Amino acid sequence: MPKSPIRKKEKAYIPEAVAHAAPVPEESPKWLAPAMVTAFILGLIWIVIFYVSATAYPIPGIGAWNMVVGFGFIAVGFSLATRWR
């Protein structure tokens, strides 16, 4: 039985911009995890103080907007969590 001819594969084309792209950093910055955890805990404590004080504290003048401030800290924590590797 005759041997079939061997085909040579063409090399895949890689654009220059992709071939020499900057490497993605492997590690997150050292400050990221502590800042993320601090934002989560600060938001949680803010909301707990708001409920325990019968909506009088942490800032008495803004009333229910204290919930927005607490959830704002938690949102900052989540936005930092998206950058964590």
DOVOLUM-766738 format. One record per residue: residue in three letters; y, x, z of N, C-alpha, C in turn. Coordinates in steps of 0.05 Angstrom, whole numbers, plus 5000, padded with zeros to 4 digits. Example, Ala and Ser with C-alpha at 12.3 -4.5 7.8 and 13.67 -1.06 7.14 Angstrom:
BEGIN
ALA488652645156491052465156493452645156/SER495552575142497952735143500152585157/
This chain:
BEGIN
MET497750175000500050005000502550185000/PRO504450134982506850304981508650255004/LYS510050465012511950455034514550335024/SER515650145040518150025032520450225037/PRO522550205020524750395023526350355049/ILE527250565060528750565085531750505079/ARG532850305092535650235088537350375109/LYS539550475101541450595120543450385128/LYS543950365155545850175165548650295163/GLU550550125156553350215156554350205185/LYS556050405191557250415217559250185221/ALA559350065244561149845250564049955249/TYR565749795238568549865236569949795263/ILE571249995275572749945300575650015294/PRO577449825297580349885291581350105310/GLU583350255300584550465316585650375342/ALA586950135342588250035366586149985388/VAL583749895380581649845399580250095407/ALA579850275388578350525394579850705414/HIS582550695413584050875431585650705451/ALA584650475459586050305479585850435506/ALA587850385523587850495550585550365566/PRO584250525582582050415598583050225620/VAL581450025625582149825646581649955673/PRO583549925692583150055718580649935732/GLU579050105744576550025756576849905783/GLU578849985798579249895825581849755829/SER581949575848584549445854586149625873/PRO588749585874590349745892589549715921/LYS590049905937589249905965590749685981/TRP593049605973594649415987593849125981/LEU592349085960591848815950590148645970/ALA587948755979586248595997587648526023/PRO588948716037590348636061592548436057/ALA594048456035596148266029595047996023/MET592747986009591547726002590547586028/VAL589147736045588147616069590347536088/THR592547696089594847626106596147366096/ALA596447336070597647086059595846846066/PHE593246876063591446646069591746576099/ILE591546776116591646716145594346616154/LEU596546726143599246626150599546336141/GLY598646266118598845986109597145806126/LEU594845886134593145726151594345686179/ILE595445906190596745886217599145706215/TRP600745726193603145566190602445266191/ILE600345196176599444916175598344816201/VAL596844986215595744916241597944876261/ILE599845046262602145016280603644756274/PHE603944696249605344446241603844206252/TYR601244196250599743966260599543966290/VAL599144186303598844196332601444126346/SER603744196334606244146347607343866340/ALA605643696329606343416322608743416302/THR608543586282610443616260613143706268/ALA613443846291616043936300616544236293/TYR614544396292614844676286613244746261/PRO613444976250614745226255617745216249/ILE618645066229621545036224622244746229/PRO623544686251624044406258625744246238/GLY627544376224629444236208628344126181/ILE626044236172625144156145622943956145/GLY621943886168619943666170617343726155/ALA616543536138614043566124614043786103/TRP616343896097616344116078615044366089/ASN614444366115612944586127610144596115/MET609044376106606444376092606744526066/VAL608944486052609344626026609544926031/VAL610844996052611145286058608345406064/GLY606745266080604045356087602345376062/PHE602345176046600745186021601845386001/GLY604445446003605645655986604445925993/PHE604145986019602946236027600046246018/ILE598546026019595846016010595746055980/ALA597645945965597745975936598246275929/VAL599946405944600446685940597846845944/GLY596346765965593746905969591846865946/PHE591746615935589946575912590946725887/SER593546745883594446895860593847185863/LEU593947295887593147575891590147605888/ALA588547405895585647415892584847435863/THR586347335845585647355816585847645806/ARG587347815820587748095811585748275824/TRP584048175843582248345858579748405841/ARG578948655841576548735826574448835846/
